[in-house]
């Protein structure tokens, strides 16, 4: 991975102090999404990482709750020639679903996935924009476990290292493109 390409992505992340609450430094990827060249570079870097790491992936799974994993997952899945599976806020998916409750930094939430979204043994990579405390990512991993999928890796653009969210993932491989203290 070239430092120049990584810098192109990093330069499109901006910070907002005291958002959404005092004391939080919010990392905003909106400028990255607005810049087609930088966004293409982001997808290129993630694609290269996944192709080099895994010979076979069946699905990219993206969280579509309060995150932007659903903005990154579909173009990444398309590049890899595989499908995309959404995980949504409870009540947003039709048909039989599996759901899991989890704790957020500011309350509780519930995620769900359609019961037939993946078959037992299928290999998935869970994608999100950011890993903070790890609650949402752990909930997504739990849903994959219930469907008996094999989580190859949890992949994010930004990791907030001070919050130690990756430690909650325990034995599940984790990769972040950008890290902030």
Secondary structure as UniProt FT lines:
FT   HELIX           3..10
FT   TURN            11..12
FT   STRAND          14..17
FT   TURN            22..23
FT   STRAND          25..28
FT   HELIX           30..34
FT   HELIX           36..53
FT   STRAND          59..64
FT   HELIX           69..80
FT   STRAND          83..89
FT   TURN            90..91
FT   STRAND          97..104
FT   TURN            105..106
FT   STRAND          107..114
FT   TURN            115..116
FT   TURN            120..121
FT   STRAND          123..131
FT   HELIX           135..146
FT   TURN            147..148
FT   STRAND          150..160
FT   HELIX           161..163
FT   HELIX           165..168
FT   TURN            169..171
FT   STRAND          174..180
//
